[in-house]
Amino acid sequence: MKRFRFSLETVLKLREWREEEEIKRLSIVVSELNSLFAEREFNEKEIARSYQEIESSAKVGTSLSDYLSIERYIQGLMKQNEELGHSIERKNEEVNLVRQDVLVARKDKKVIEVLKENRFNEWKKKRNRAERKEMEEYNASILASHSYFDSLESTGPKAQKIPKTFKILNREDGGDELTSDFKNLRDFYEKYYMGQGK
């Protein structure tokens, strides 16, 4: 039987590529958001440090111009943090949109993957059926050749034996017959060999 080939393999590759691209885009946007958070956190630490500097310099005695320059620096950092807050909000919205794109790309890929898996399972069942049929035909031909030689060797007139063939069962074809045959054999074994038949 021919090897398994999936007709939509190219589509699957394209959808995998698209998912990878969306994940890369998401990682870029998330890293931009993280850098905004880091910048705001740095500014907050600078503001806290500047207030400590004012408190410690009050004990030593610092000029008014120094106080004013520190105060202007703090005001500048606060304004910068306010702008960073707006930027973070916008970037969060962008991250959510890109996440949605990643989910859509992943879903599109999953649809083709499930289809491929189903087609592979169908192909496997057909292959197994074909292999069983070949085996049954082979067994029938072996039994037929044996019965033919047996009839040639016999001296008296004897009806030609009909070869027995054995069907090869598989759980995919319905394991009920196989289960009942196994149970009958087990009961026979227990009754005659173990002395505990039912």
JOJOHU-V33307 format. One record per run of one state. SS is the DSSP state (~ for helix, > for strand, _ for the rest). FROM is the first residue (numbers start at 1). TO is the last residue. Records with the same first field share a line. If there is no record, write none. Layout:
# JOJOHU-V33307
SS: FROM-TO ; FROM-TO
This chain:
# JOJOHU-V33307
_: 1-8 ; 61-63 ; 154-170 ; 174-175 ; 195-198
~: 9-60 ; 64-153 ; 171-173 ; 176-194
